[in-house]
Every structure is written in structure tokens, then in C-alpha cells.
């Protein structure tokens, strides 16, 4: 190569790089869209406040369940129905691993690996509450959208965590929608309490429903929250995750005003 050509090539290379840079930046941003979830996941996995909320939820559940069994002759006819993920067990290690690798975790294409080999931990207060329900003689059913194909692995996970009343019959996975699985439980039991982190853990009306309608339904069912429906916090994923924020319509004014 002649020395005269080198500056021309270098200039052409620099121009090509400059043209490519915004495209590369845009690709990187698109590839890592999941990074938007960082603050929510940080709250979910690392905040002390979430543990306080979780304990609060299970203490309330305990009080309500004690009241529900009062005077009941055969408490085994009563059922507590609980979701698993982010209600009883914490899967945030999977989500954090995916986020670190810019892999969008709520496409759930990494979840079966986790269901088979992952080691979720217990949500604070969950086991104590379920052991209490077990001690009262109430029937417990675990209704979760973990895959039925790997039910054996999920049963092993729940047994490793020493959760009560875990069996092939009491753990109902996907499958039919949760509303259908709740109906199976209701064939022989009266459901006195539902626990979940997603509103369709409580009522089919929340499933695949626009957010505005979900919010209206929450208000229509206000009396059930904290009584027969116990909600656990989940800031890491949900049907709200793509919703636009609504800001204050005013110019930013900083400092003393
Ligand atoms: Mg869940």
C-alpha cells in the first residue's frame, strides 16, 4: 500500500464508523431493552421493604385464615389456593442472570431450564403461613403456570423447600387456565383464601384484560383484598410492564422556587 492511500483509507474508515455508530447504539439499546426492568428487579430482590411487605401479607393471611376456620367442623374441606412464583418462591436469581446478559426475561424462554435446575428461595413468611394452614388442617393447593411437562422437577423443588401438602394432586400446573384449575379444587373444597402476585391468580376476569379494566375490577372487588385475596408484591414483571408513564405537565424548574 502506498503512503498516499493510507490517509484516504483512514478517512473512509472513520466516515464508515461514524455512520455506523448511531445504528450500533440503537441495536445495543434494542438488544438490551430488558435493562428498563433493573429498578423493579432491584426492589424485588434487594430491598428490605419488599421483605416487610411479604411478611405483612402473610401475617394478614394468618389472621384471616384463623378467622375462617373458627367453628368449622372439618377444616380439610376448606382450601387455601396459592400461586408459586413470586408468591411462595423467589425466582429473582434467574431474572437477574438474564438481565445481566441483556436477555429479555419475560419472554420466558429461559424458564424451563430454571424450573428443572434452578434453586428458587422462599418468600419470607410463606412457609410459616403454609405450615400454619397445614397445622389448622386446611387443604392447600398450589396453582401455578409452571409447565406441567416438568412437574416432577417443580415437585422436587417444593419438597426441597419443605413446603407442606405437596403432591401430584395438590400441585396444578399449566395446563388449563387457572380459573379451570380453581374449579377443580372447588369440586370438593370451599376456597377460603387465594394468594398470588398477579391478579389472575384471583379471578379470570383479570386475565389478558386491558389495564384500565383491571384497575376498575380491583375497585369493584375492593372488599376481597386483604380478606380472602392476599396479594404479594412483584415489581419485576407483570401485565403492566409495557405501560407508558404519565408525567406532570409542567416545565422542569430546579433549585429554590
Ligand atoms: Mg406468580
py3Dmol code that shows the C-alpha trace and the ligand (Angstrom):
import py3Dmol

protein = """\
ATOM      1  CA  UNK A   1       0.000   0.000   0.000  1.00  0.00           C
ATOM      2  CA  UNK A   2       1.374   3.433  -0.854  1.00  0.00           C
ATOM      3  CA  UNK A   3       1.655   6.038   1.859  1.00  0.00           C
ATOM      4  CA  UNK A   4      -0.599   8.313  -0.204  1.00  0.00           C
ATOM      5  CA  UNK A   5      -3.510   5.885   0.033  1.00  0.00           C
ATOM      6  CA  UNK A   6      -3.345   5.408   3.799  1.00  0.00           C
ATOM      7  CA  UNK A   7      -4.861   8.789   4.824  1.00  0.00           C
ATOM      8  CA  UNK A   8      -7.665   8.342   2.290  1.00  0.00           C
ATOM      9  CA  UNK A   9      -8.475   4.870   3.609  1.00  0.00           C
ATOM     10  CA  UNK A  10      -8.319   6.051   7.201  1.00  0.00           C
ATOM     11  CA  UNK A  11     -10.740   8.887   6.394  1.00  0.00           C
ATOM     12  CA  UNK A  12     -13.112   6.497   4.624  1.00  0.00           C
ATOM     13  CA  UNK A  13     -12.927   4.094   7.596  1.00  0.00           C
ATOM     14  CA  UNK A  14     -13.646   6.929  10.045  1.00  0.00           C
ATOM     15  CA  UNK A  15     -16.657   8.031   7.971  1.00  0.00           C
ATOM     16  CA  UNK A  16     -17.985   4.471   7.851  1.00  0.00           C
ATOM     17  CA  UNK A  17     -17.568   4.176  11.622  1.00  0.00           C
ATOM     18  CA  UNK A  18     -19.328   7.489  12.222  1.00  0.00           C
ATOM     19  CA  UNK A  19     -22.244   6.391  10.028  1.00  0.00           C
ATOM     20  CA  UNK A  20     -22.448   3.014  11.755  1.00  0.00           C
ATOM     21  CA  UNK A  21     -22.193   4.342  15.317  1.00  0.00           C
ATOM     22  CA  UNK A  22     -25.823   5.505  15.782  1.00  0.00           C
ATOM     23  CA  UNK A  23     -27.068   2.249  14.248  1.00  0.00           C
ATOM     24  CA  UNK A  24     -24.842   0.243  16.586  1.00  0.00           C
ATOM     25  CA  UNK A  25     -26.007   2.261  19.584  1.00  0.00           C
ATOM     26  CA  UNK A  26     -29.627   1.733  18.545  1.00  0.00           C
ATOM     27  CA  UNK A  27     -29.073  -2.017  18.164  1.00  0.00           C
ATOM     28  CA  UNK A  28     -27.427  -2.210  21.557  1.00  0.00           C
ATOM     29  CA  UNK A  29     -30.371  -0.331  23.084  1.00  0.00           C
ATOM     30  CA  UNK A  30     -32.902  -2.620  21.420  1.00  0.00           C
ATOM     31  CA  UNK A  31     -30.955  -5.708  22.391  1.00  0.00           C
ATOM     32  CA  UNK A  32     -30.934  -4.579  25.979  1.00  0.00           C
ATOM     33  CA  UNK A  33     -34.491  -3.331  26.352  1.00  0.00           C
ATOM     34  CA  UNK A  34     -34.762  -5.533  29.414  1.00  0.00           C
ATOM     35  CA  UNK A  35     -32.435  -3.081  31.189  1.00  0.00           C
ATOM     36  CA  UNK A  36     -35.577  -0.959  31.746  1.00  0.00           C
ATOM     37  CA  UNK A  37     -36.559  -3.554  34.342  1.00  0.00           C
ATOM     38  CA  UNK A  38     -33.481  -3.014  36.507  1.00  0.00           C
ATOM     39  CA  UNK A  39     -35.024  -0.775  39.166  1.00  0.00           C
ATOM     40  CA  UNK A  40     -38.068  -3.004  39.588  1.00  0.00           C
ATOM     41  CA  UNK A  41     -35.923  -6.111  39.845  1.00  0.00           C
ATOM     42  CA  UNK A  42     -33.599  -4.381  42.298  1.00  0.00           C
ATOM     43  CA  UNK A  43     -36.601  -3.593  44.516  1.00  0.00           C
ATOM     44  CA  UNK A  44     -37.822  -7.176  44.162  1.00  0.00           C
ATOM     45  CA  UNK A  45     -34.524  -8.829  45.024  1.00  0.00           C
ATOM     46  CA  UNK A  46     -32.635  -6.385  47.188  1.00  0.00           C
ATOM     47  CA  UNK A  47     -34.973  -4.072  49.104  1.00  0.00           C
ATOM     48  CA  UNK A  48     -35.744  -4.624  52.768  1.00  0.00           C
ATOM     49  CA  UNK A  49     -39.136  -3.046  52.122  1.00  0.00           C
ATOM     50  CA  UNK A  50     -40.288  -5.924  49.939  1.00  0.00           C
ATOM     51  CA  UNK A  51     -39.478  -8.392  52.685  1.00  0.00           C
ATOM     52  CA  UNK A  52     -41.520  -6.280  55.098  1.00  0.00           C
ATOM     53  CA  UNK A  53     -44.418  -6.265  52.604  1.00  0.00           C
ATOM     54  CA  UNK A  54     -44.172 -10.024  52.157  1.00  0.00           C
ATOM     55  CA  UNK A  55     -44.186 -10.636  55.909  1.00  0.00           C
ATOM     56  CA  UNK A  56     -47.091  -8.212  56.251  1.00  0.00           C
ATOM     57  CA  UNK A  57     -49.077 -10.117  53.611  1.00  0.00           C
ATOM     58  CA  UNK A  58     -48.551 -13.480  55.311  1.00  0.00           C
ATOM     59  CA  UNK A  59     -49.340 -12.130  58.777  1.00  0.00           C
ATOM     60  CA  UNK A  60     -52.606 -10.774  57.447  1.00  0.00           C
ATOM     61  CA  UNK A  61     -53.273 -14.110  55.710  1.00  0.00           C
ATOM     62  CA  UNK A  62     -52.702 -15.930  59.016  1.00  0.00           C
ATOM     63  CA  UNK A  63     -55.199 -13.726  60.871  1.00  0.00           C
ATOM     64  CA  UNK A  64     -57.809 -14.141  58.131  1.00  0.00           C
ATOM     65  CA  UNK A  65     -57.351 -17.890  57.937  1.00  0.00           C
ATOM     66  CA  UNK A  66     -57.640 -18.292  61.709  1.00  0.00           C
ATOM     67  CA  UNK A  67     -60.957 -16.463  61.500  1.00  0.00           C
ATOM     68  CA  UNK A  68     -62.131 -18.543  58.534  1.00  0.00           C
ATOM     69  CA  UNK A  69     -61.644 -21.881  60.321  1.00  0.00           C
ATOM     70  CA  UNK A  70     -63.372 -20.773  63.538  1.00  0.00           C
ATOM     71  CA  UNK A  71     -66.187 -23.185  64.333  1.00  0.00           C
ATOM     72  CA  UNK A  72     -65.644 -25.262  61.182  1.00  0.00           C
ATOM     73  CA  UNK A  73     -66.130 -28.959  61.888  1.00  0.00           C
ATOM     74  CA  UNK A  74     -63.926 -30.309  59.099  1.00  0.00           C
ATOM     75  CA  UNK A  75     -61.245 -27.757  58.102  1.00  0.00           C
ATOM     76  CA  UNK A  76     -59.916 -30.165  55.443  1.00  0.00           C
ATOM     77  CA  UNK A  77     -62.954 -29.196  53.386  1.00  0.00           C
ATOM     78  CA  UNK A  78     -61.614 -25.640  53.325  1.00  0.00           C
ATOM     79  CA  UNK A  79     -58.856 -24.800  50.853  1.00  0.00           C
ATOM     80  CA  UNK A  80     -56.087 -22.257  50.593  1.00  0.00           C
ATOM     81  CA  UNK A  81     -55.055 -21.848  46.961  1.00  0.00           C
ATOM     82  CA  UNK A  82     -51.705 -20.252  46.305  1.00  0.00           C
ATOM     83  CA  UNK A  83     -49.652 -19.331  43.289  1.00  0.00           C
ATOM     84  CA  UNK A  84     -45.946 -20.279  43.385  1.00  0.00           C
ATOM     85  CA  UNK A  85     -43.643 -17.872  41.511  1.00  0.00           C
ATOM     86  CA  UNK A  86     -43.122 -14.558  43.321  1.00  0.00           C
ATOM     87  CA  UNK A  87     -45.816 -15.583  45.812  1.00  0.00           C
ATOM     88  CA  UNK A  88     -44.237 -18.522  47.646  1.00  0.00           C
ATOM     89  CA  UNK A  89     -40.903 -18.820  45.857  1.00  0.00           C
ATOM     90  CA  UNK A  90     -38.434 -16.190  44.680  1.00  0.00           C
ATOM     91  CA  UNK A  91     -37.067 -16.601  41.155  1.00  0.00           C
ATOM     92  CA  UNK A  92     -35.183 -13.314  41.026  1.00  0.00           C
ATOM     93  CA  UNK A  93     -31.812 -15.051  40.519  1.00  0.00           C
ATOM     94  CA  UNK A  94     -32.995 -16.240  37.091  1.00  0.00           C
ATOM     95  CA  UNK A  95     -34.286 -12.781  36.202  1.00  0.00           C
ATOM     96  CA  UNK A  96     -31.060 -11.111  37.360  1.00  0.00           C
ATOM     97  CA  UNK A  97     -28.925 -13.563  35.364  1.00  0.00           C
ATOM     98  CA  UNK A  98     -30.996 -12.889  32.224  1.00  0.00           C
ATOM     99  CA  UNK A  99     -30.960  -9.122  32.728  1.00  0.00           C
ATOM    100  CA  UNK A 100     -27.180  -9.134  33.189  1.00  0.00           C
ATOM    101  CA  UNK A 101     -26.953 -10.815  29.786  1.00  0.00           C
ATOM    102  CA  UNK A 102     -29.477  -8.444  28.168  1.00  0.00           C
ATOM    103  CA  UNK A 103     -31.823 -11.363  27.677  1.00  0.00           C
ATOM    104  CA  UNK A 104     -35.467 -10.306  27.947  1.00  0.00           C
ATOM    105  CA  UNK A 105     -36.656 -12.457  30.793  1.00  0.00           C
ATOM    106  CA  UNK A 106     -40.395 -12.077  30.396  1.00  0.00           C
ATOM    107  CA  UNK A 107     -40.387 -13.939  27.102  1.00  0.00           C
ATOM    108  CA  UNK A 108     -39.979 -16.920  29.480  1.00  0.00           C
ATOM    109  CA  UNK A 109     -37.787 -18.884  27.071  1.00  0.00           C
ATOM    110  CA  UNK A 110     -35.258 -19.497  29.861  1.00  0.00           C
ATOM    111  CA  UNK A 111     -37.821 -20.559  32.446  1.00  0.00           C
ATOM    112  CA  UNK A 112     -37.940 -24.303  31.802  1.00  0.00           C
ATOM    113  CA  UNK A 113     -34.179 -24.570  32.375  1.00  0.00           C
ATOM    114  CA  UNK A 114     -34.756 -22.785  35.689  1.00  0.00           C
ATOM    115  CA  UNK A 115     -37.749 -24.984  36.554  1.00  0.00           C
ATOM    116  CA  UNK A 116     -35.590 -28.055  36.032  1.00  0.00           C
ATOM    117  CA  UNK A 117     -32.281 -26.932  37.520  1.00  0.00           C
ATOM    118  CA  UNK A 118     -32.771 -23.618  39.316  1.00  0.00           C
ATOM    119  CA  UNK A 119     -32.872 -23.181  43.056  1.00  0.00           C
ATOM    120  CA  UNK A 120     -35.551 -20.640  43.977  1.00  0.00           C
ATOM    121  CA  UNK A 121     -35.670 -19.447  47.559  1.00  0.00           C
ATOM    122  CA  UNK A 122     -38.660 -18.999  49.843  1.00  0.00           C
ATOM    123  CA  UNK A 123     -40.514 -15.698  50.044  1.00  0.00           C
ATOM    124  CA  UNK A 124     -40.258 -14.500  53.674  1.00  0.00           C
ATOM    125  CA  UNK A 125     -43.242 -15.657  55.707  1.00  0.00           C
ATOM    126  CA  UNK A 126     -44.547 -18.083  53.060  1.00  0.00           C
ATOM    127  CA  UNK A 127     -43.513 -21.349  54.649  1.00  0.00           C
ATOM    128  CA  UNK A 128     -44.561 -20.217  58.122  1.00  0.00           C
ATOM    129  CA  UNK A 129     -48.021 -19.328  56.812  1.00  0.00           C
ATOM    130  CA  UNK A 130     -48.439 -22.577  54.873  1.00  0.00           C
ATOM    131  CA  UNK A 131     -47.228 -24.642  57.838  1.00  0.00           C
ATOM    132  CA  UNK A 132     -49.787 -22.804  59.969  1.00  0.00           C
ATOM    133  CA  UNK A 133     -52.556 -23.610  57.461  1.00  0.00           C
ATOM    134  CA  UNK A 134     -51.388 -27.220  57.453  1.00  0.00           C
ATOM    135  CA  UNK A 135     -51.489 -27.264  61.264  1.00  0.00           C
ATOM    136  CA  UNK A 136     -55.067 -25.982  61.185  1.00  0.00           C
ATOM    137  CA  UNK A 137     -55.965 -28.948  58.974  1.00  0.00           C
ATOM    138  CA  UNK A 138     -56.865 -26.781  55.979  1.00  0.00           C
ATOM    139  CA  UNK A 139     -56.185 -28.229  52.493  1.00  0.00           C
ATOM    140  CA  UNK A 140     -53.510 -26.461  50.453  1.00  0.00           C
ATOM    141  CA  UNK A 141     -53.397 -26.323  46.651  1.00  0.00           C
ATOM    142  CA  UNK A 142     -50.573 -24.859  44.605  1.00  0.00           C
ATOM    143  CA  UNK A 143     -51.857 -23.468  41.271  1.00  0.00           C
ATOM    144  CA  UNK A 144     -49.025 -22.222  39.100  1.00  0.00           C
ATOM    145  CA  UNK A 145     -48.258 -21.581  35.440  1.00  0.00           C
ATOM    146  CA  UNK A 146     -45.024 -23.545  35.665  1.00  0.00           C
ATOM    147  CA  UNK A 147     -45.041 -26.131  32.902  1.00  0.00           C
ATOM    148  CA  UNK A 148     -46.716 -29.473  33.509  1.00  0.00           C
ATOM    149  CA  UNK A 149     -44.015 -31.164  31.356  1.00  0.00           C
ATOM    150  CA  UNK A 150     -41.504 -30.642  34.170  1.00  0.00           C
ATOM    151  CA  UNK A 151     -43.887 -31.147  37.078  1.00  0.00           C
ATOM    152  CA  UNK A 152     -41.551 -33.701  38.637  1.00  0.00           C
ATOM    153  CA  UNK A 153     -38.837 -31.043  38.889  1.00  0.00           C
ATOM    154  CA  UNK A 154     -41.223 -28.462  40.397  1.00  0.00           C
ATOM    155  CA  UNK A 155     -42.476 -31.034  42.926  1.00  0.00           C
ATOM    156  CA  UNK A 156     -38.849 -31.766  43.878  1.00  0.00           C
ATOM    157  CA  UNK A 157     -38.185 -28.031  44.295  1.00  0.00           C
ATOM    158  CA  UNK A 158     -41.205 -27.611  46.586  1.00  0.00           C
ATOM    159  CA  UNK A 159     -40.227 -30.695  48.584  1.00  0.00           C
ATOM    160  CA  UNK A 160     -36.640 -29.428  48.909  1.00  0.00           C
ATOM    161  CA  UNK A 161     -38.113 -26.253  50.404  1.00  0.00           C
ATOM    162  CA  UNK A 162     -40.090 -28.453  52.832  1.00  0.00           C
ATOM    163  CA  UNK A 163     -43.455 -26.934  51.914  1.00  0.00           C
ATOM    164  CA  UNK A 164     -46.488 -28.767  53.310  1.00  0.00           C
ATOM    165  CA  UNK A 165     -49.034 -30.915  51.464  1.00  0.00           C
ATOM    166  CA  UNK A 166     -47.007 -31.073  48.232  1.00  0.00           C
ATOM    167  CA  UNK A 167     -48.223 -33.886  45.980  1.00  0.00           C
ATOM    168  CA  UNK A 168     -49.038 -34.592  42.339  1.00  0.00           C
ATOM    169  CA  UNK A 169     -52.711 -33.897  43.190  1.00  0.00           C
ATOM    170  CA  UNK A 170     -52.205 -30.674  45.129  1.00  0.00           C
ATOM    171  CA  UNK A 171     -49.875 -29.015  42.588  1.00  0.00           C
ATOM    172  CA  UNK A 172     -51.805 -27.973  39.468  1.00  0.00           C
ATOM    173  CA  UNK A 173     -49.650 -26.608  36.671  1.00  0.00           C
ATOM    174  CA  UNK A 174     -50.242 -25.248  33.133  1.00  0.00           C
ATOM    175  CA  UNK A 175     -52.440 -26.710  31.633  1.00  0.00           C
ATOM    176  CA  UNK A 176     -55.807 -25.243  31.554  1.00  0.00           C
ATOM    177  CA  UNK A 177     -56.212 -21.612  32.702  1.00  0.00           C
ATOM    178  CA  UNK A 178     -56.068 -21.016  36.447  1.00  0.00           C
ATOM    179  CA  UNK A 179     -59.816 -20.420  36.609  1.00  0.00           C
ATOM    180  CA  UNK A 180     -60.374 -24.005  35.375  1.00  0.00           C
ATOM    181  CA  UNK A 181     -57.882 -25.401  37.892  1.00  0.00           C
ATOM    182  CA  UNK A 182     -59.570 -23.468  40.705  1.00  0.00           C
ATOM    183  CA  UNK A 183     -62.870 -25.043  39.623  1.00  0.00           C
ATOM    184  CA  UNK A 184     -61.262 -28.494  40.054  1.00  0.00           C
ATOM    185  CA  UNK A 185     -60.371 -27.582  43.654  1.00  0.00           C
ATOM    186  CA  UNK A 186     -63.900 -26.279  44.239  1.00  0.00           C
ATOM    187  CA  UNK A 187     -65.419 -29.625  43.286  1.00  0.00           C
ATOM    188  CA  UNK A 188     -64.546 -30.908  46.762  1.00  0.00           C
ATOM    189  CA  UNK A 189     -63.480 -27.849  48.735  1.00  0.00           C
ATOM    190  CA  UNK A 190     -64.559 -24.389  49.687  1.00  0.00           C
ATOM    191  CA  UNK A 191     -61.756 -21.991  48.743  1.00  0.00           C
ATOM    192  CA  UNK A 192     -61.430 -19.600  51.674  1.00  0.00           C
ATOM    193  CA  UNK A 193     -58.267 -17.849  50.551  1.00  0.00           C
ATOM    194  CA  UNK A 194     -56.294 -17.160  47.377  1.00  0.00           C
ATOM    195  CA  UNK A 195     -52.713 -15.876  47.345  1.00  0.00           C
ATOM    196  CA  UNK A 196     -50.868 -14.506  44.312  1.00  0.00           C
ATOM    197  CA  UNK A 197     -48.716 -11.765  42.819  1.00  0.00           C
ATOM    198  CA  UNK A 198     -50.763 -11.401  39.626  1.00  0.00           C
ATOM    199  CA  UNK A 199     -54.433 -10.545  39.599  1.00  0.00           C
ATOM    200  CA  UNK A 200     -55.465 -13.515  37.503  1.00  0.00           C
ATOM    201  CA  UNK A 201     -54.325 -15.626  40.469  1.00  0.00           C
ATOM    202  CA  UNK A 202     -57.613 -14.428  41.989  1.00  0.00           C
ATOM    203  CA  UNK A 203     -60.139 -14.090  39.186  1.00  0.00           C
ATOM    204  CA  UNK A 204     -60.186 -14.979  35.491  1.00  0.00           C
ATOM    205  CA  UNK A 205     -61.607 -11.525  34.725  1.00  0.00           C
ATOM    206  CA  UNK A 206     -58.112 -10.060  35.135  1.00  0.00           C
ATOM    207  CA  UNK A 207     -56.524 -12.365  32.561  1.00  0.00           C
ATOM    208  CA  UNK A 208     -55.487 -10.795  29.258  1.00  0.00           C
ATOM    209  CA  UNK A 209     -57.538  -7.727  30.179  1.00  0.00           C
ATOM    210  CA  UNK A 210     -56.519  -4.104  29.443  1.00  0.00           C
ATOM    211  CA  UNK A 211     -55.012  -2.284  32.429  1.00  0.00           C
ATOM    212  CA  UNK A 212     -57.870   0.215  32.739  1.00  0.00           C
ATOM    213  CA  UNK A 213     -60.356  -2.627  33.068  1.00  0.00           C
ATOM    214  CA  UNK A 214     -58.077  -4.424  35.542  1.00  0.00           C
ATOM    215  CA  UNK A 215     -57.981  -1.297  37.688  1.00  0.00           C
ATOM    216  CA  UNK A 216     -61.772  -0.978  37.552  1.00  0.00           C
ATOM    217  CA  UNK A 217     -62.085  -4.634  38.588  1.00  0.00           C
ATOM    218  CA  UNK A 218     -59.723  -4.048  41.523  1.00  0.00           C
ATOM    219  CA  UNK A 219     -62.055  -1.344  42.812  1.00  0.00           C
ATOM    220  CA  UNK A 220     -65.160  -3.439  42.167  1.00  0.00           C
ATOM    221  CA  UNK A 221     -63.592  -6.210  44.268  1.00  0.00           C
ATOM    222  CA  UNK A 222     -62.084  -3.915  46.900  1.00  0.00           C
ATOM    223  CA  UNK A 223     -63.601  -5.809  49.840  1.00  0.00           C
ATOM    224  CA  UNK A 224     -61.812  -9.041  48.912  1.00  0.00           C
ATOM    225  CA  UNK A 225     -58.268  -7.657  49.110  1.00  0.00           C
ATOM    226  CA  UNK A 226     -56.717  -8.396  52.472  1.00  0.00           C
ATOM    227  CA  UNK A 227     -59.621 -10.645  53.400  1.00  0.00           C
ATOM    228  CA  UNK A 228     -59.949 -13.612  51.021  1.00  0.00           C
ATOM    229  CA  UNK A 229     -57.470 -12.358  48.388  1.00  0.00           C
ATOM    230  CA  UNK A 230     -53.904 -11.793  49.615  1.00  0.00           C
ATOM    231  CA  UNK A 231     -51.638 -10.026  47.101  1.00  0.00           C
ATOM    232  CA  UNK A 232     -47.859 -10.323  47.192  1.00  0.00           C
ATOM    233  CA  UNK A 233     -45.764  -7.545  45.625  1.00  0.00           C
ATOM    234  CA  UNK A 234     -43.980  -8.187  42.328  1.00  0.00           C
ATOM    235  CA  UNK A 235     -42.117  -5.283  40.720  1.00  0.00           C
ATOM    236  CA  UNK A 236     -40.107  -7.483  38.350  1.00  0.00           C
ATOM    237  CA  UNK A 237     -42.724  -8.420  35.749  1.00  0.00           C
ATOM    238  CA  UNK A 238     -46.420  -8.163  35.068  1.00  0.00           C
ATOM    239  CA  UNK A 239     -49.041  -7.171  32.545  1.00  0.00           C
ATOM    240  CA  UNK A 240     -48.176  -3.526  33.377  1.00  0.00           C
ATOM    241  CA  UNK A 241     -44.532  -3.741  32.281  1.00  0.00           C
ATOM    242  CA  UNK A 242     -45.003  -2.018  28.901  1.00  0.00           C
ATOM    243  CA  UNK A 243     -47.354   0.724  30.105  1.00  0.00           C
ATOM    244  CA  UNK A 244     -46.441   4.358  29.428  1.00  0.00           C
ATOM    245  CA  UNK A 245     -45.779   6.611  32.405  1.00  0.00           C
ATOM    246  CA  UNK A 246     -47.826   9.756  32.842  1.00  0.00           C
ATOM    247  CA  UNK A 247     -45.887  12.796  33.942  1.00  0.00           C
ATOM    248  CA  UNK A 248     -46.691  16.209  35.381  1.00  0.00           C
ATOM    249  CA  UNK A 249     -47.382  18.601  32.518  1.00  0.00           C
ATOM    250  CA  UNK A 250     -45.028  21.395  33.660  1.00  0.00           C
ATOM    251  CA  UNK A 251     -41.556  22.593  32.709  1.00  0.00           C
ATOM    252  CA  UNK A 252     -38.778  21.364  34.957  1.00  0.00           C
ATOM    253  CA  UNK A 253     -37.831  24.047  37.471  1.00  0.00           C
ATOM    254  CA  UNK A 254     -34.826  23.275  39.638  1.00  0.00           C
ATOM    255  CA  UNK A 255     -33.500  24.816  42.834  1.00  0.00           C
ATOM    256  CA  UNK A 256     -35.421  27.181  45.130  1.00  0.00           C
ATOM    257  CA  UNK A 257     -38.662  28.338  43.566  1.00  0.00           C
TER     258      UNK A 257
END
"""
ligand_1 = """\
1
MG
Mg -46.715 -15.657 40.319
"""
view = py3Dmol.view(width=600, height=400)
view.addModel(protein, "pdb")
view.setStyle({"model": 0}, {"cartoon": {"style": "trace"}})
view.addModel(ligand_1, "xyz")
view.setStyle({"model": 1}, {"stick": {}})
view.zoomTo()
view.show()
